[in-house]
Amino acid sequence: MTLTDPASQALAAPEDFGESAAPAGSAVVSPFLRPGTALDLQTFRRAGIPLLDVTVPVYNEEQDLEPCVRRLDEYLATQFQHTYRITIADNASTDSTLRVAERLARELENVRAVHLDEKGRGNALRRVWLASDSPILAYMDVDLSTDLNALAPLVAPLVSGHSDLAIGTRLSRSSRVVRGPKREFVSRSYNFLLHSLMGARFSDAQCGFKAIRADVAQQLLPHTLDKAWFFDTELLVLAERCGLRCAEVPVDWTDDPNSKVDIVRTALEDLRGMYRMTTDMARGRIPLAQLQAAMARGPLPAGERAEEAGRRQSLFGQLVRFGAIGVASTLAYAALYLLGRVFMGAQAANFVALLITAVANTAANRRFTFGVLGAARLARHHAEGLIVFAIGWALTAGALLWMNSVPNPGQWIELTILTLANLAATAVKFLLFRLWVFRRRA
């Protein structure tokens, strides 16, 4: 990675922009930074250090780069009350993006450009942030889909020390979002999987509008591995597991119809990233205890609150909650099955509908029926939940095989028999959940 703005050479040593990711401590972090405390704004101003460093990662954006950066610079100069810097991070572009970035860095006082020989948004953010001297680090997509009026609320909780990270969310009820149904479905499905499989509590992992305190970034970034789109999720999950606080800011967001993101490929890479990160944490590759101690936010909330867990041990109460969740799951299963039968066979539609509802059912019963909170044994619970799902699938698949002997069963008869088979599996599920999956262990 090379720094192309001569006026900014003092911001980072040349070795910090090498081919490999910068190690922890590669940037000079001010000694008066401490997680959980308010920033001394006057000290940064006297030192000539911009409070905010906004990174704009780009790849082959020669058409959109200049108008977007000029718009961002004008907004920060006139509407943002703190000092700032804009860093254009070129990710191995093959068009004239780098030349446009270099020209903008020469013409605009608060803009600099850096070039990386390796493609990848996560790679660019990690290396630029580790080399920055600013106490607050942010990034936004070059299309500026997010209304810039959300920038001040994004930064404010980090300045005060109230929060360690801040994210824009398009999934809040007060957010105003314009985008197609395909992207809406993919986004909500991905966040649903994050909540169900990884115990995440943040609402929107993929919104390209985030900020982090530099003291926190210096601790967390060396433990992130992804170089592409999963980087955001990896950083947020790691921060949550370390007990850090993430502020969420509802945003006004307009989809860019010319976005170059391959949704299917990105989704598959994100699923692989979720598996890899879960495995890494289970094997202890990430030193969570040491990170928690270093950032002084205190221990994580207890996985189970004693008083709440005690209330949830009543068999009757568990049956009521399990039944309510079961009814919701059955209705969801029926809707998904009917939808699937439009473009796939009965067995495939049955399997997909059961798999989706199984993940949601396990997550809901874990939290509401059996009062298990936190991330402890989350992966194990979902793995065992999938075994329970396999039993339910075997029962309904058997019902389908039996129906094959019935000449021309109507769709509603088919659905009724499958629903009955699904309900028959409910009793087995409850017993397995209570006596095996969520059994209280000493």
SULVEN-V347499 format. One record per pair of residues at least 4 apart in sequence whose ideal C-beta (glycine too) atoms are under 8 Angstrom apart, sorted by the first residue. I is the first residue (numbers start at 1). J is the second residue. Records with the same first field share a line. If there is no record, write none. Layout:
I=J  J
This chain:
1=17  18  19  114  115  116  117  127  128
2=17  114  115
3=8  9  11  12  14  17  112  113  114
4=98  101  102  105  112  113  114  115
5=9  102  105  106  111  112  113
7=112
8=85  105  112
11=112  131  132  133
12=16  17  26  27  131  132  133
13=26  131
14=18
15=26
16=22  26  27  127  130  131
17=22  114  127  131
18=22
19=117  118
21=123  126  127  130  222
22=26  27  126  127  130  131
23=130  222
24=130  218  219  221  222
25=29  218
26=130  131
27=130  131  132  133  214  218
28=133
29=33  133  214  215  218
30=43  44  47  49  133  135
32=40  43
33=39  135  213  214  215
34=215  296
35=161  164  213  215  216  219  244  295  296  297
36=161  164  295  296  297
37=161
38=159  160  161
39=44  51  135  136  158  159  161
40=44
41=45  51  82  159
42=46
43=47
44=49  50  51  83  135
45=49  51  83
49=83  133  134  135
50=82  83  84  85  110  134
51=82  83  84  134  135  136  155  159
52=76  80  82  83  84  85  134  136  137  138  155  211
53=84  85  87  128  129  132  133  134  136  137  138
54=72  76  84  85  86  87  138  139  140
55=87  89  124  125  128  129  137  138  139
56=68  69  72  86  87  88  89  139  140  141  142
57=89  91  121  124  125  139  142
58=65  88  89  90  91  93  97  101  142
59=90  91  92  93  97  119  121  260
60=93  94  95  97  260
61=65  93  97  142
62=93  95  96  97  100
64=68  142  143  258
65=69  88  97  100  101  104  142
66=70  100  104
67=71
68=72  142  143  144
69=73  86  88  104  108  111  142
70=74  104  108
71=75  144
72=76  86  140  144  148
73=77  86  108  110  111
74=78
75=79  80  148  151
76=80  84  86  110  151
77=110
79=148  149  152
80=84  151  152
81=152
82=155  159
84=110
85=110  111  112  134
86=108  110  111  112
87=111  112  113  114  128  132
88=101  104  105  111  112  113  114
89=114  116  124  125  128
90=97  98  101  113  114  115  116
91=116  118  119  120  121  123  124
92=116  117  118  119
93=97  98
96=100
97=101
98=102  113  115
99=103
100=104
101=105  113  115
102=106  113
103=107
104=108  111  113
105=111  112  113
107=111
114=128
116=123  124  127
118=123  227
119=123
120=124  227  228
121=125  227  228  229  231
122=126  224  226  227  228  229  230  231  232  234
123=127  227  228  231
124=128
125=129  139  231
126=130  221  224  227  231
127=131
128=132
129=137  212  214  217  221
130=217  218  221  222
132=137  214
133=214
134=214
135=213  214  215
136=155  158  159  211  212  213  214
137=211  212  213  214  217
138=151  154  155  210  211  212
139=208  209  210  211
140=144  146  208  209
141=145  146  208  209  256
143=256  258  259
144=148
145=208  253  254  255  256
146=150  168  207  208  209  251  252  253
147=251  252  253
149=252
150=154  168  209  249  250  251  252
151=155
152=156
153=249
154=158  166  167  168  209  210  211  247  249
155=159  166  211
156=160
157=162  163  166  247
158=162  163  164  165  166  211  212  213  247
162=245  247
163=245  246  247
164=212  213  216  239  244  245  246  295  297
165=210  211  212  213  216  235  236  239  244  245  246  247
166=210  211  212  246  247  248  249
167=202  204  207  209  210  211  236  246  247  248  249
168=204  207  209  210  248  249  250  251  253
169=175  202  203  204  207  248  249  250  251
170=175  177  179  187  204  207  251  253
171=175  187  188  191  203  204
172=203  248  250
173=250
174=250
175=250  251  252  253
176=252  253
177=184  252  253  254  255
178=253  254  255
179=183  184  253  254  255
180=184  255
181=185
182=186  263
183=187  255  263
184=188
185=189
186=190  263  267
187=191  204  206
188=192
189=193
190=194  205  206  267  270
191=195  200  203  204  205  206
192=196  360
193=197  198  271  274  359
194=198  200  205  233  237  274
195=199  200  201  363
196=359  360  362  363  382
197=274  278  359  378  379  382
198=237  274  277  278  375  378
199=374  375  378
200=205  233  236  237  240
201=240
202=236  240  246  248
203=248
204=248
205=232  233  236
206=229  232  233
207=251  253
209=249  251
210=232
212=216  217  220  235
213=217
214=218
215=219  295
216=220  239  244  295
217=221
219=291  294  295
220=224  235  238  239  242  291
221=235
223=238  286  287  291
224=231  234  235  238
225=234  276  280
226=230  231  234  273
227=231
228=266  269
229=261  266  269  270
230=234  269  270  272  273  274
231=235
232=236
233=237  270  273  274
234=238  273  277
235=239
236=240  246
237=241  277
238=242  277  286  291
239=244  246
240=244  246
241=281  286  288  300  375
242=288  291  292  295  297  300
243=292  295  297  298  299  300  301
244=295  297
245=297
255=259
261=266
262=266
263=267
264=268
265=269
266=270
267=271
268=272
269=273
270=274
271=275
272=276
273=277
274=278
275=279
276=280
277=281
278=282  379
279=283
280=285  286
281=285  286  288
282=379
286=291
287=291
288=292
289=293
290=294
291=295
292=297  298  299  300
300=374
301=373  374
302=306  373  374
303=372  373  374  375  376
304=308  309  371  372  373  374
305=309  371  373
306=310
307=311
308=312  371  373
309=313  371  372  440
311=317  371
312=317  318  321  369  370  371
313=318  371  440
314=318
315=319
316=320
317=321
318=322  369  370  430  434
319=323  430
320=324
321=325  365  368  369
322=326  365  369  430  433
323=327
324=328
325=329  361  364  365  368  369
326=330  361  423  426  429
327=331
328=332  364
329=333  357  360  361  364
330=334  419  422  423
331=335
332=336  356  357  360
333=337  353  354  357  419  422
334=338  415  419
335=339
336=340  349  352  353  356  357
337=341  349  350  353  415  418
338=342  415
339=349
340=344  348  349  350  352  353
341=346  349  411
344=348  349  352
345=349
346=350  400  414
347=351  397  400
348=352
349=353
350=354  393  396  397  400  418
351=355  393  397
352=356
353=357
354=358  389  392  393  396  422
355=359  389
356=360
357=361
358=362  385  386  388  389  392
359=363  382  385
360=364
361=365  385  429
362=366  381  382  385  386  388  389  437
363=367  382
364=368  369
365=369  370  433  438
366=370  372  378  381  438
367=371  372  373
369=433  438
370=433  434  438
372=376  377  381  438
374=378
377=381
378=382
379=383
380=384
381=385  437  438
382=386
383=387
384=388  436  437
385=389  433  437
386=390
387=391
388=392  428  429  432  433  437
389=393
390=394
391=395  425  428  429  432
392=396  422  425  428  429
393=397
394=398
395=399  421  422  424  425
396=400  418  421  422  425
397=401
398=402  421
399=403  417  418  420  421
400=404  414  418
402=406  417
403=409  414  417
409=413  414  417
410=414
411=415
412=416
413=417
414=418
415=419
416=420
417=421
418=422
419=423
420=424
421=425
422=426
424=428
425=429
426=430
427=431
428=432
429=433
430=434
431=435
432=436  437
433=437  438
434=438  439
435=439
